[in-house]
Amino acid sequence: MSADNAVDAARTDGTPRRGLRRIDLLRLGRAALLGTGGRDRVPDAIEHLTKVHRARHPEAGPEAIETLRRAYVLAESSHRGQMRKSGEPYITHPLAVTLILAELGAETTTLTASLLHDTVEDTDVTLDQVREQFGQEVGYLVDGVTKLEKVDYGAAAEPETFRKMLLATGDDVRVMSIKLADRLHNMRTLGVMRPEKQVRIAKVTRDVLIPLAERLGVQALKTELEDLVFAILHPEEHARTRAMIAANADGPDLLAAVAEDLRRVLREAGIAAEIAIRPRHAVSVHRVLLKRGGAELGSCDFGRLLVVVAEDADCYAVLGELHTCFTPVIAEFKDFIAAPKFNLYQSLHTAVADDRGRVAEVLVRTRRMHRVAEAGVIALGDPHAVADTPQTAEGEPGTRVDPTRPGWLARLLEWQRDAPDADTFWSALRDDLAQDREITVFAAESGESGESTGTVRLPAGASCVDAAYAVHGEAGHRCVGARVNGRLAPLGTRLRDGDTLQLLMADSAASGPDADWLERAITPAARIAITRWLAQHPAADDEDQQTAAPAVRPERTADEPPTAEPVAVTDLPHATVRLARCCTPVPPDGVTGFVIRGGTVAVHRVECPSTARMTAAGRTPVPVRWRDGGSANAYRATVLAEALSRPRLLADLTEAIAAQGVGIVSAAVEPPQEHRVRHTYTVELPDPGALTALMRAMRSVPGVYDVYRARLTVAAARP
């Protein structure tokens, strides 16, 4: 954002803010087809782009504009004749992506690569040509966002493309900036796709791109992506929310009255500040509605007040006036200036009530904080710039801020190298990105001295097991205990921000994890390492003994208590059959068996990871088959429900399950993350065919957006 426009005059109807306004694609298409207008003249199609770029970067001289002109000429000529599904010339897409980045303040190198980002993938232009004409930096960015070919990678093309892109982002965060802008424009024009493809792309956007936008601090992209995904995956709820926003816009603007009172207070206090109303976008309004349990929202609930000042000290001066002249809602106060979020976000958050009882949420930040809050790492410019860069347009000293400082990207890049295949990487990536907050733990030596070894950054909810692998890598296998804040604690203890941790390590390299460590670990690095160790040491892993269902004997004597007949049988004489809980097989799943302790045959689904692990270890499968018929309540399955968090969700889901005549063996609810929650149910079915009807009934519960059987992967995936 430029200094003169630090606060956007956001609209109340939910349309994009000025900084990300939609461009006239038809006009750009016509301008693109008219040609370049001469070698030295800026083409009409990028005239607006260059004006925006100069406004954000006054130092961008003729050389920068000439570079953009040459990039456009190459892109337009190479894409000439290609059309998008919407009917516009293809060149309108890289133009739109580049304008999005320009309005967020991206520098010349990023804009050049953005104009060219599809040339290597979709035209005859080679990467070597890009490097020769525009340099190694631009070539690196274009290569980073170029997709891998499906003909070479098959179904693994998408996850492997993201793996490649993340590796490139580790060296230059601008790669992901271009990808996010690319996805935003594609989501804006997704309506021309088939409905099923819209849903698939929207889910990947929800699970991967939106969390990445959040972690990189690019809120302007994240909020619009959220609304576009919301409209595709939940069209009815989206329509109701937009109708509420429109209805509020037609009524009296109470928030404007509070804003005027605040202007008067700050004027009298001699504090120079810009005050604007920031309307909530559709997803934000929907979250407030869920938080209020469906209660009617007031006018002030549809937006927040934004106060922008010059210096950090002014932020606290504004806060003092707010809490002196209005009634503060203390529970709503958060200081993200003293303790920035892991994505570089800084602001003071508070809520105040005026003398009429109107409660307004208020954000207070400096101009620089506002630019970073909107554009995140894009506002930081070249991540490789040295620390003594020139002053900014506002006269602030330039500083190099490392976007990987919180450590989330470094951790992600570390564990991805150990992901054995694309499916494991894809599932682990979604789980990793679902962690929306970091904690800092102070680690100490494992000896008696307890010397500090520094800080360890972990996702919220991480356990001592996660910390062991974060500190010691593969040697985390040797962890036998932990002290948290000086006291002995179980390895499954969930760590909190600021905890002091001392890991107790065994001297023997032969020590290894138990199978239940997988239940205690949430980080992909820990889960992948544990799974690999268990696969290499099957004899030491009594997983089947621990996870198999209670034994059901094929035969019983008159002295034995009555039991249900087995649903699966084997030809091994006198063998006990158990259904493995790790994959909860039900007919007609393909199954196989393995003999475990005591001669029991554990029945697994064919695609269960335990099946592959035990086969690789040389254990001989035992043929098993489903018994015809069988008794009631003999079939177990584990299903997961993904939903937007709201009151009575658990009650409504359990009622829906009971209405299907299905018994609940166990249930677990994970803590909400970004207002999303996951429920896990192990159920007993009257017959295997009841599973489909059960999942359909669970999906019909308001707020539930997906129901699926337990994933057979290392890390459970969020669809």
TAWO-V647736 format. One record per residue. RES is the residue in one letter. SS is DSSP state (h for helix, s for strand, l for the rest). BURIAL is 1 if it has 16 or more other C-alpha atoms within 10 Angstrom, else 0. D_CENTER is the distance of its C-alpha to the mean C-alpha in whole Angstrom. Layout:
BEGIN
RES	SS	BURIAL	D_CENTER
RES	SS	BURIAL	D_CENTER
END
This chain:
BEGIN
M	l	1	25
S	l	1	29
A	h	0	31
D	h	0	33
N	h	0	30
A	l	1	28
V	l	1	27
D	l	0	26
A	l	0	29
A	l	1	26
R	l	1	27
T	l	1	27
D	l	1	27
G	l	1	23
T	l	0	24
P	l	1	22
R	l	1	23
R	h	0	26
G	h	1	24
L	h	1	22
R	l	0	25
R	l	0	25
I	l	0	28
D	l	0	31
L	h	1	30
L	h	0	33
R	h	0	35
L	h	1	33
G	h	1	34
R	h	0	38
A	h	1	37
A	h	1	36
L	h	0	39
L	l	0	41
G	l	0	41
T	l	1	40
G	l	0	44
G	l	0	45
R	l	0	44
D	l	0	44
R	l	0	43
V	l	1	39
P	l	1	38
D	h	1	38
A	h	1	35
I	h	1	33
E	h	0	36
H	h	0	33
L	h	1	30
T	h	1	33
K	h	0	34
V	h	1	30
H	h	1	30
R	h	1	33
A	h	1	32
R	h	1	29
H	l	1	31
P	l	0	35
E	l	0	35
A	l	0	34
G	l	0	38
P	h	0	40
E	h	0	38
A	h	1	35
I	h	1	36
E	h	1	38
T	h	1	35
L	h	1	33
R	h	1	36
R	h	1	36
A	h	1	32
Y	h	1	33
V	h	1	36
L	h	1	35
A	h	1	32
E	h	1	34
S	h	0	37
S	h	1	34
H	h	1	33
R	l	0	36
G	l	0	37
Q	l	0	33
M	s	0	32
R	l	0	28
K	l	0	28
S	l	0	29
G	l	0	32
E	l	1	31
P	s	1	32
Y	l	1	29
I	h	1	30
T	h	1	28
H	h	1	25
P	h	1	25
L	h	1	27
A	h	1	24
V	h	1	21
T	h	1	24
L	h	1	25
I	h	1	21
L	h	1	21
A	h	1	24
E	h	1	24
L	l	1	21
G	l	1	24
A	l	1	23
E	l	1	26
T	h	1	28
T	h	1	27
T	h	1	23
L	h	1	25
T	h	1	28
A	h	1	25
S	h	1	23
L	h	1	27
L	l	1	27
H	l	1	24
D	l	1	25
T	h	1	28
V	h	1	28
E	h	1	26
D	h	0	28
T	l	0	32
D	l	0	34
V	l	1	33
T	l	0	33
L	h	1	30
D	h	0	34
Q	h	0	35
V	h	1	32
R	h	0	32
E	h	0	36
Q	h	0	36
F	h	1	33
G	l	0	33
Q	h	0	30
E	h	0	28
V	h	1	27
G	h	1	28
Y	h	1	25
L	h	1	22
V	h	1	24
D	h	1	23
G	h	1	20
V	h	1	19
T	l	1	21
K	l	1	20
L	l	1	22
E	l	0	25
K	h	0	24
V	h	0	28
D	h	0	27
Y	h	0	24
G	h	0	24
A	h	0	22
A	h	1	20
A	h	1	20
E	h	1	16
P	h	1	15
E	h	1	17
T	h	1	17
F	h	1	13
R	h	1	15
K	h	1	17
M	h	1	15
L	h	1	13
L	h	1	17
A	h	1	18
T	h	1	16
G	h	1	17
D	h	0	20
D	l	1	20
V	l	1	16
R	h	1	18
V	h	1	17
M	h	1	14
S	h	1	15
I	h	1	17
K	h	1	15
L	h	1	13
A	h	1	16
D	h	1	17
R	h	1	14
L	h	1	15
H	h	1	19
N	h	0	18
M	h	1	17
R	h	0	20
T	l	0	22
L	h	1	21
G	h	0	23
V	h	0	26
M	l	0	24
R	l	0	25
P	h	0	23
E	h	0	22
K	h	0	20
Q	h	1	19
V	h	1	17
R	h	0	16
I	h	1	14
A	h	1	13
K	h	1	11
V	h	1	10
T	h	1	9
R	h	1	7
D	h	1	5
V	h	1	5
L	h	1	7
I	h	1	6
P	h	1	3
L	h	1	6
A	h	1	8
E	h	1	7
R	h	1	8
L	l	1	11
G	l	1	12
V	l	1	13
Q	h	1	13
A	h	1	16
L	h	1	13
K	h	1	10
T	h	1	13
E	h	1	15
L	h	1	12
E	h	1	11
D	h	1	15
L	h	1	16
V	h	1	13
F	h	1	15
A	h	1	18
I	h	1	18
L	h	1	16
H	l	0	18
P	h	0	21
E	h	0	24
E	h	1	22
H	h	1	21
A	h	0	24
R	h	0	25
T	h	1	23
R	h	1	24
A	h	0	28
M	h	1	27
I	h	1	26
A	h	0	29
A	h	0	32
N	h	1	31
A	h	0	31
D	l	0	35
G	l	0	36
P	l	0	37
D	l	0	34
L	h	0	35
L	h	1	32
A	h	1	34
A	h	0	37
V	h	1	35
A	h	1	34
E	h	0	37
D	h	0	39
L	h	1	36
R	h	1	37
R	h	0	41
V	h	1	40
L	h	1	38
R	h	0	41
E	h	0	44
A	l	0	42
G	l	0	42
I	l	1	39
A	l	0	37
A	l	1	34
E	s	1	33
I	s	1	31
A	s	1	29
I	s	1	28
R	s	1	24
P	s	1	24
R	l	1	20
H	l	1	19
A	h	1	19
V	h	1	15
S	h	1	16
V	h	1	20
H	h	1	19
R	h	1	17
V	h	1	20
L	h	1	22
L	h	1	20
K	h	0	21
R	l	0	25
G	l	0	25
G	l	0	26
A	l	0	29
E	l	0	30
L	l	0	28
G	l	0	30
S	h	1	31
C	h	1	29
D	h	1	26
F	h	1	25
G	s	1	24
R	s	1	25
L	s	1	27
L	s	1	26
V	s	1	29
V	s	1	29
V	s	1	31
A	l	1	33
E	l	0	32
D	h	1	30
A	h	0	33
D	h	1	34
C	h	1	30
Y	h	1	32
A	h	0	35
V	h	1	33
L	h	1	32
G	h	0	35
E	h	0	37
L	h	1	34
H	h	1	35
T	h	0	39
C	h	1	39
F	l	1	37
T	s	0	36
P	s	1	33
V	l	0	30
I	h	0	30
A	h	0	27
E	h	0	25
F	l	1	25
K	s	0	23
D	s	0	24
F	l	1	21
I	l	1	24
A	l	0	25
A	l	0	22
P	l	0	19
K	l	1	15
F	l	1	14
N	l	1	13
L	l	1	16
Y	l	1	17
Q	l	1	20
S	l	1	22
L	s	1	24
H	s	1	23
T	s	1	26
A	s	1	28
V	s	1	31
A	s	1	34
D	l	1	37
D	l	0	41
R	l	0	40
G	l	0	37
R	l	1	34
V	s	1	31
A	s	1	29
E	s	1	26
V	s	1	26
L	s	1	24
V	s	1	26
R	s	1	25
T	s	1	27
R	h	1	27
R	h	1	25
M	h	1	23
H	h	1	23
R	h	1	22
V	h	1	19
A	h	1	18
E	h	1	18
A	h	1	17
G	h	1	16
V	h	1	17
I	h	1	18
A	h	1	21
L	h	1	22
G	l	1	23
D	l	1	24
P	l	1	22
H	l	0	26
A	l	0	28
V	l	0	30
A	l	0	30
D	l	0	34
T	l	0	32
P	l	0	34
Q	l	0	34
T	l	0	32
A	l	0	33
E	l	0	33
G	l	0	35
E	l	0	32
P	l	0	33
G	l	1	30
T	l	0	28
R	l	0	26
V	l	1	22
D	l	0	20
P	l	1	17
T	l	1	16
R	l	0	18
P	l	1	16
G	l	1	16
W	h	1	12
L	h	1	12
A	h	0	16
R	h	1	15
L	h	1	12
L	h	1	15
E	h	1	18
W	h	1	17
Q	h	1	16
R	l	0	20
D	l	0	20
A	l	1	18
P	l	0	22
D	l	0	20
A	h	1	18
D	h	1	17
T	h	1	16
F	h	1	14
W	h	1	12
S	h	1	12
A	h	1	11
L	h	1	9
R	h	1	7
D	h	1	8
D	h	1	8
L	h	1	4
A	h	1	5
Q	l	1	7
D	l	0	7
R	l	1	11
E	s	1	13
I	s	1	17
T	s	1	20
V	s	1	23
F	s	1	26
A	s	1	27
A	s	1	31
E	l	1	33
S	l	1	34
G	l	0	38
E	l	0	40
S	l	0	40
G	l	0	36
E	l	0	36
S	s	0	32
T	s	0	30
G	s	0	28
T	s	1	24
V	s	1	21
R	s	1	18
L	s	1	16
P	s	1	13
A	l	1	14
G	l	1	16
A	l	1	17
S	s	1	20
C	h	1	23
V	h	1	23
D	h	1	20
A	h	1	22
A	h	1	24
Y	h	1	22
A	h	1	21
V	h	1	24
H	h	0	26
G	h	1	24
E	h	0	26
A	h	1	29
G	h	1	27
H	h	1	29
R	h	1	32
C	s	1	30
V	s	1	32
G	s	1	32
A	s	1	30
R	s	1	32
V	s	1	29
N	l	0	31
G	l	0	34
R	s	0	34
L	s	0	34
A	s	0	31
P	l	0	29
L	l	1	27
G	l	1	25
T	l	0	25
R	s	1	21
L	l	1	22
R	l	1	21
D	l	0	21
G	l	0	24
D	l	0	26
T	s	1	28
L	s	1	28
Q	s	1	31
L	s	1	30
L	s	1	33
M	s	1	33
A	l	1	36
D	l	0	38
S	l	0	39
A	l	0	36
A	l	0	37
S	l	0	35
G	l	1	32
P	l	1	29
D	l	0	30
A	l	1	28
D	l	0	26
W	h	1	24
L	h	1	22
E	h	0	21
R	h	1	21
A	l	1	19
I	l	1	15
T	l	1	14
P	h	1	14
A	h	1	17
A	h	1	19
R	h	1	19
I	h	1	20
A	h	1	22
I	h	1	24
T	h	1	24
R	h	1	25
W	h	1	28
L	h	1	29
A	h	1	29
Q	h	0	32
H	l	0	33
P	l	1	34
A	l	0	37
A	l	0	36
D	l	1	33
D	l	0	34
E	h	1	31
D	h	1	33
Q	h	1	36
Q	h	0	33
T	h	1	31
A	s	1	33
A	l	1	35
P	l	0	38
A	l	0	41
V	s	1	43
R	s	1	46
P	l	1	48
E	l	0	51
R	l	0	52
T	l	0	56
A	l	0	57
D	l	0	57
E	l	0	53
P	l	0	51
P	l	0	50
T	l	0	46
A	l	0	44
E	l	1	45
P	l	1	43
V	l	1	40
A	s	1	40
V	s	1	43
T	s	1	44
D	l	0	48
L	l	0	48
P	l	0	51
H	l	0	50
A	l	1	47
T	s	1	44
V	s	1	41
R	s	1	38
L	s	1	34
A	s	1	32
R	l	1	29
C	l	1	26
C	l	1	26
T	l	1	28
P	l	1	30
V	l	1	32
P	l	1	35
P	l	0	35
D	l	0	32
G	l	0	33
V	s	1	34
T	s	1	36
G	s	1	37
F	s	1	38
V	s	1	41
I	l	0	40
R	h	0	42
G	h	0	45
G	h	0	45
T	l	1	42
V	s	1	40
A	s	1	37
V	s	1	35
H	s	1	32
R	s	1	30
V	l	1	31
E	l	0	27
C	l	1	26
P	h	1	25
S	h	1	28
T	h	1	31
A	h	0	30
R	h	1	30
M	h	1	33
T	h	0	35
A	h	0	34
A	l	0	36
G	l	0	39
R	l	0	39
T	l	0	41
P	l	1	39
V	s	1	41
P	l	0	42
V	s	1	41
R	s	1	41
W	s	1	40
R	l	0	43
D	l	0	45
G	l	0	44
G	l	1	44
S	l	0	44
A	l	0	41
N	l	1	38
A	l	1	38
Y	s	1	35
R	s	1	32
A	s	1	28
T	s	1	24
V	s	1	22
L	s	1	19
A	s	1	18
E	s	1	14
A	s	1	15
L	s	1	15
S	l	1	16
R	l	1	20
P	l	0	24
R	l	0	26
L	h	1	23
L	h	0	24
A	h	0	27
D	h	0	27
L	h	1	25
T	h	1	28
E	h	0	31
A	h	1	29
I	h	1	29
A	h	0	33
A	h	0	34
Q	l	1	34
G	l	0	36
V	l	1	33
G	s	1	33
I	s	1	31
V	s	0	31
S	s	0	28
A	s	0	25
A	s	0	22
V	s	0	19
E	l	0	16
P	l	0	16
P	l	0	14
Q	s	0	10
E	l	0	9
H	l	0	12
R	s	1	11
V	s	1	14
R	s	1	15
H	s	1	18
T	s	1	20
Y	s	1	24
T	s	1	27
V	s	1	29
E	s	1	33
L	s	1	34
P	l	1	37
D	l	1	37
P	l	1	34
G	l	0	34
A	h	0	33
L	h	1	30
T	h	0	29
A	h	0	30
L	h	1	29
M	h	1	25
R	h	0	26
A	h	1	27
M	h	1	24
R	h	1	22
S	l	0	25
V	l	0	24
P	l	0	23
G	l	1	19
V	s	1	18
Y	s	1	16
D	s	1	17
V	s	1	19
Y	s	1	19
R	s	1	21
A	l	1	20
R	l	1	19
L	l	1	21
T	l	1	19
V	l	1	18
A	l	1	15
A	l	1	14
A	l	1	12
R	l	1	10
P	l	1	11
END
